[in-house]
C-alpha cells in the first residue's frame, strides 16, 4: 500500500499533469483561458482575486523553500531550526489565510452571480473543492505539526521534504511518507489529485501569465496634431521611440 500511495499514484498524477497540458494546448488552444468574468461582476473580484493570488504566491514560495531546500543548507548559513519553523509558521499562516479568504470570496461570487455561475464547468467546481481542501490541510499541518503536537513537532524537512526530492529524482523512498502524520499524507494525496485535474480546468492560465510585459516596449499614447494632414506618414510602430522635436 505504501508503494502504491507514495510511488505509483504520484507518478500517475505527474504523467497526467504533463501529458494533459500538452494535449490541452495542442487540441484546445482557444480554451486555454481563465474565461474572465470581470464584465459581469467586479466588486467582489477586486478583493478576492488579489487576496487569492498573492496568498497562493506565498504558499507556493513556501513550499518551494520547504521542500526543495535541504536542511543542511540552512544549517550551513546559521539558520536554527527554531527560527526556520517560526518564519515558516508565521509566513505560512498569513499566506494560507489570504489564499483561503480570497478563494472563499471568489467561490461566493461565482455561486451568487448568475452569468459567472453559468460559465463554471463541472471540472472547475470539483477543482475548487480540492484546492480549498489542499489549502486547509496545509494550514492545519502548519498549526498542528508545529504548535499543538504532543511530544514535539514533526520535522517535515527530514521526512516529507526528503521524500519529495527523492520523488523528483525518480528514486522515491515510500517509507519516508509512510512515517509521516496523517495530516501530511492527506495533504499530499489531495495535492496529487489536484495536479492530475489541473490540465482540464481553468488553472492552466498559470502557465500563460503575461511575463513578457516586464520587458515589452512602452506603448506611447499621444493626440494627433490637428494641423497635420492625414496620410502624410505611416503610423509609428508601438515599439518605435517617438521622435523628439528640436
Order of alpha helices (4+ residues) and beta strands (2+ residues): alpha-alpha-alpha-alpha-alpha-alpha-alpha-alpha-alpha
